[in-house]
Amino acid sequence: MASVRDDAGPIKANGWRQGSVLPHSLVESLRNGNCVPERLADCELWIVVSHDCDVTNPRFSVEPNVEIVPARRMSGSDGNKHWGKSPREFQFDVKIDGGEQTFFDICVHDRLVLSRQILLDCLPDDSRQPSERFLRAISHWLSKRYVRAAFPDAFNDRTRDAAIRLRQSFKKSGHLIEGIYMVVVDDELEEDETYKIIVYAVMHDDEYASSSSRKAAQLLVDQVESRLSGCEGVTVEIACLKPEAEITLSDLRLLKRWDFDYLSLRDPDSEDLPRH
């Protein structure tokens, strides 16, 4: 039997789990206790991202800490940062208390590891919790720090300009597309060889069912096909829009997720992106 000091049972009883949001009172207490870096003082949402089993483990000696990620309120949406397209920033929306849609942004470098003891004496703020769909996406996004697709350098070089231009297209309505996936060989091809690729743009099933959303997403797919087809040494054999339901496990074994934020692929004219 765990000692009283080691007993973390109240955390589960209080309803804490992955995705729970820290109440304002707890965040203020952390700030007053100098547990929050100054750079994160303006963050409004503080979300538990540790796995459910770790959050609710009955013993502190087994799981002493909890990982928290803070989110800043944003004035607008950037489709390049939705659904994990960027491995460094994740943008999502929350209807606080059922009110207006509010956008928030998470930076992967802002994650904090705190003592799980902070969850003992308070309840999570359910009125500001992101949807289950966003929570699943956030957890998968965090894992991209360790596991994400790598493309051949030669392919990256050939598609650099296309990706830079596509970032602008995706900024407005990229939130409609959960990911761009490709079939592309891993080989570093010579200059006289051509990358022949297949491109799938994937939408959430509910949004795919909306004709207006599907039409807007198809315009993006057409731009992706056009830009990539214009790259020297690249041939797009298939480019199509699909709902999640049509992507199979067999597909996932072949497909690589193509995001615009990898290697040296940076827009030299963009002020908010690091330069290499």
C-alpha positions as CSV (number, residue, x, y, z in Angstrom):
1,M,0.0,0.0,0.0
2,A,1.3,3.4,-0.9
3,S,2.1,5.8,1.9
4,V,0.0,9.0,2.3
5,R,2.8,11.0,0.9
6,D,3.1,8.7,-2.1
7,D,-0.7,8.6,-2.7
8,A,-1.7,10.3,-6.0
9,G,-5.2,8.8,-6.0
10,P,-7.0,12.2,-5.7
11,I,-5.6,13.3,-9.1
12,K,-7.7,10.7,-10.9
13,A,-10.7,11.4,-8.6
14,N,-10.5,15.1,-9.5
15,G,-10.9,14.3,-13.2
16,W,-7.4,15.0,-14.5
17,R,-6.2,13.4,-17.7
18,Q,-4.4,14.1,-20.9
19,G,-5.9,17.3,-22.4
20,S,-7.1,18.8,-19.1
21,V,-6.6,22.5,-18.8
22,L,-5.1,24.1,-15.7
23,P,-7.5,26.5,-13.9
24,H,-6.6,30.2,-13.7
25,S,-5.9,29.9,-9.9
26,L,-3.3,27.1,-10.4
27,V,-1.5,29.0,-13.2
28,E,-1.4,32.1,-11.0
29,S,0.0,30.1,-8.2
30,L,2.7,28.7,-10.5
31,R,3.6,32.1,-11.6
32,N,3.9,33.4,-8.1
33,G,6.1,30.4,-7.2
34,N,8.4,31.2,-10.1
35,C,7.6,28.0,-11.8
36,V,6.7,29.7,-15.1
37,P,9.4,31.3,-17.3
38,E,8.8,35.0,-18.0
39,R,8.5,34.3,-21.7
40,L,5.4,32.3,-21.1
41,A,3.6,34.9,-18.9
42,D,1.1,35.8,-21.7
43,C,0.0,32.2,-22.3
44,E,-3.7,31.7,-21.4
45,L,-4.2,27.9,-21.9
46,W,-2.1,25.4,-20.0
47,I,-2.8,21.9,-21.2
48,V,-1.7,18.6,-19.7
49,V,0.0,16.5,-22.5
50,S,1.2,13.5,-20.5
51,H,-0.5,10.2,-21.2
52,D,-3.6,9.4,-19.2
53,C,-1.9,6.5,-17.5
54,D,0.9,8.7,-16.4
55,V,-1.3,11.6,-15.3
56,T,-3.5,9.2,-13.1
57,N,-0.8,6.8,-11.8
58,P,-1.7,6.2,-8.2
59,R,1.9,6.6,-6.9
60,F,4.1,9.7,-7.2
61,S,7.2,7.5,-6.8
62,V,6.4,5.9,-10.1
63,E,5.3,9.0,-12.0
64,P,6.5,12.1,-10.1
65,N,6.0,14.6,-12.9
66,V,3.5,15.8,-15.5
67,E,4.2,17.5,-18.8
68,I,2.4,20.8,-19.5
69,V,2.3,22.8,-22.7
70,P,1.0,26.4,-22.7
71,A,-0.9,28.1,-25.5
72,R,-1.1,31.7,-26.6
73,R,-4.3,33.4,-27.9
74,M,-4.0,34.4,-31.5
75,S,-5.8,37.1,-33.5
76,G,-6.3,34.9,-36.5
77,S,-5.7,31.5,-38.1
78,D,-2.7,30.2,-40.1
79,G,-3.5,27.1,-42.0
80,N,0.2,26.2,-42.2
81,K,0.2,25.5,-38.4
82,H,-3.0,23.5,-38.2
83,W,-3.0,19.7,-37.9
84,G,0.7,19.4,-37.2
85,K,1.9,20.7,-40.6
86,S,4.7,22.5,-38.7
87,P,6.7,20.4,-36.3
88,R,7.4,23.5,-34.1
89,E,4.0,25.2,-33.9
90,F,0.5,23.9,-33.6
91,Q,-2.6,26.1,-33.9
92,F,-6.1,25.1,-32.9
93,D,-9.4,26.7,-31.9
94,V,-11.5,26.5,-28.7
95,K,-15.0,27.7,-28.0
96,I,-14.6,28.9,-24.5
97,D,-17.7,28.4,-22.5
98,G,-19.5,27.6,-25.7
99,G,-18.8,31.1,-27.0
100,E,-16.9,32.4,-30.0
101,Q,-14.2,30.5,-31.8
102,T,-10.8,31.5,-30.3
103,F,-7.5,30.5,-31.9
104,F,-4.5,29.4,-29.8
105,D,-1.0,28.6,-30.7
106,I,1.4,26.1,-29.1
107,C,5.2,26.2,-29.5
108,V,6.9,22.8,-29.0
109,H,9.8,24.6,-27.2
110,D,7.5,25.9,-24.5
111,R,6.8,22.5,-22.9
112,L,7.3,22.3,-19.1
113,V,7.8,19.4,-16.8
114,L,6.3,20.1,-13.3
115,S,5.7,18.1,-10.2
116,R,2.5,16.1,-10.5
117,Q,1.7,17.2,-6.9
118,I,0.3,20.5,-8.4
119,L,-2.8,18.5,-9.5
120,L,-3.7,17.2,-6.1
121,D,-5.9,20.0,-4.7
122,C,-7.7,21.5,-7.7
123,L,-10.0,20.5,-10.6
124,P,-9.4,20.9,-14.3
125,D,-11.0,23.8,-16.2
126,D,-13.4,21.8,-18.5
127,S,-14.9,25.0,-19.9
128,R,-11.7,25.7,-21.9
129,Q,-10.6,22.2,-22.9
130,P,-9.8,21.6,-26.6
131,S,-11.9,19.0,-28.5
132,E,-10.9,15.3,-28.5
133,R,-10.0,15.7,-32.1
134,F,-7.5,18.5,-31.4
135,L,-6.1,16.6,-28.4
136,R,-5.3,13.6,-30.5
137,A,-3.7,15.8,-33.1
138,I,-1.6,17.6,-30.4
139,S,-0.3,14.3,-29.0
140,H,0.6,13.1,-32.5
141,W,2.2,16.4,-33.2
142,L,4.4,16.3,-30.1
143,S,5.7,12.8,-31.2
144,K,6.9,14.4,-34.4
145,R,9.9,15.8,-32.5
146,Y,11.2,12.2,-32.6
147,V,9.4,10.5,-35.4
148,R,8.6,12.1,-38.8
149,A,9.2,11.4,-42.4
150,A,12.5,12.3,-44.0
151,F,12.7,13.0,-47.8
152,P,15.8,12.8,-50.0
153,D,17.9,16.0,-50.1
154,A,17.6,16.0,-53.9
155,F,13.8,15.9,-53.7
156,N,13.8,18.7,-51.1
157,D,16.1,20.8,-53.3
158,R,13.9,20.4,-56.3
159,T,10.7,21.2,-54.5
160,R,12.0,24.1,-52.3
161,D,10.5,26.9,-54.3
162,A,7.2,25.2,-54.7
163,A,6.9,24.6,-51.0
164,I,7.7,28.2,-50.2
165,R,4.9,29.4,-52.5
166,L,2.5,26.8,-51.2
167,R,2.9,28.1,-47.7
168,Q,1.1,31.3,-48.7
169,S,-1.7,29.3,-50.3
170,F,-2.1,27.1,-47.1
171,K,-2.1,30.1,-44.7
172,K,-5.7,31.0,-45.6
173,S,-7.5,27.7,-45.9
174,G,-4.9,25.0,-45.0
175,H,-6.9,24.2,-41.9
176,L,-9.2,22.2,-44.2
177,I,-6.5,19.7,-45.0
178,E,-5.1,17.6,-42.2
179,G,-2.0,16.5,-44.2
180,I,-0.3,16.1,-47.5
181,Y,1.0,12.6,-48.0
182,M,3.2,11.3,-50.8
183,V,4.6,8.2,-52.3
184,V,8.2,9.0,-53.2
185,V,11.3,6.9,-53.3
186,D,14.0,7.3,-50.7
187,D,16.9,7.4,-53.1
188,E,19.0,10.4,-53.9
189,L,18.4,10.6,-57.6
190,E,20.9,12.0,-60.1
191,E,20.1,15.2,-62.0
192,D,18.9,13.3,-65.1
193,E,16.5,11.1,-63.1
194,T,13.0,12.1,-62.2
195,Y,11.0,11.7,-59.0
196,K,7.6,10.2,-59.9
197,I,5.3,10.9,-57.0
198,I,1.7,10.3,-55.9
199,V,0.1,13.0,-53.7
200,Y,-2.9,12.5,-51.4
201,A,-4.4,15.5,-49.6
202,V,-6.4,14.2,-46.6
203,M,-9.5,15.8,-45.1
204,H,-11.4,15.0,-41.9
205,D,-14.5,13.0,-42.9
206,D,-17.0,15.5,-41.6
207,E,-15.4,18.4,-43.6
208,Y,-15.0,16.2,-46.7
209,A,-18.8,15.7,-46.5
210,S,-19.3,19.5,-46.9
211,S,-19.3,20.5,-50.5
212,S,-18.1,24.0,-49.8
213,S,-15.2,22.8,-47.7
214,R,-14.3,20.1,-50.2
215,K,-14.3,22.6,-53.1
216,A,-12.0,25.0,-51.2
217,A,-9.7,22.1,-50.3
218,Q,-9.7,20.9,-53.9
219,L,-8.4,24.3,-55.0
220,L,-5.4,23.8,-52.7
221,V,-4.8,20.3,-54.1
222,D,-4.8,21.7,-57.6
223,Q,-2.2,24.3,-56.5
224,V,-0.1,21.6,-54.9
225,E,-0.2,19.6,-58.2
226,S,0.6,22.6,-60.3
227,R,3.5,23.8,-58.2
228,L,5.1,20.4,-57.9
229,S,4.6,19.6,-61.5
230,G,6.5,22.7,-62.3
231,C,9.5,21.5,-60.4
232,E,12.4,20.3,-62.6
233,G,12.9,16.6,-62.1
234,V,9.5,15.9,-60.5
235,T,6.5,14.3,-62.1
236,V,3.2,14.1,-60.3
237,E,1.5,10.9,-61.5
238,I,-1.6,11.3,-59.2
239,A,-2.8,14.1,-57.0
240,C,-6.2,13.7,-55.3
241,L,-8.2,14.7,-52.3
242,K,-9.4,11.9,-50.0
243,P,-11.3,11.7,-46.7
244,E,-9.6,10.0,-43.8
245,A,-11.9,7.0,-44.1
246,E,-10.3,6.1,-47.4
247,I,-6.7,6.0,-46.1
248,T,-5.9,2.4,-45.2
249,L,-3.1,0.9,-43.1
250,S,-1.5,-0.3,-46.3
251,D,-1.5,3.3,-47.6
252,L,0.2,4.5,-44.4
253,R,3.0,2.0,-44.9
254,L,3.8,3.6,-48.2
255,L,2.9,7.3,-47.6
256,K,5.1,10.0,-46.2
257,R,3.6,13.1,-44.7
258,W,5.0,16.2,-46.5
259,D,5.1,19.3,-44.4
260,F,6.7,22.6,-45.4
261,D,9.0,22.9,-42.5
262,Y,12.0,20.6,-42.9
263,L,15.7,20.7,-43.6
264,S,16.8,24.1,-45.1
265,L,13.4,24.7,-46.6
266,R,12.7,28.3,-45.4
267,D,11.2,31.3,-47.0
268,P,14.1,33.8,-47.1
269,D,11.5,36.7,-47.2
270,S,9.7,35.5,-44.1
271,E,10.5,37.2,-40.8
272,D,8.9,34.7,-38.6
273,L,10.9,31.7,-39.8
274,P,14.5,30.8,-38.8
275,R,17.2,31.1,-41.5
276,H,19.8,28.5,-42.3
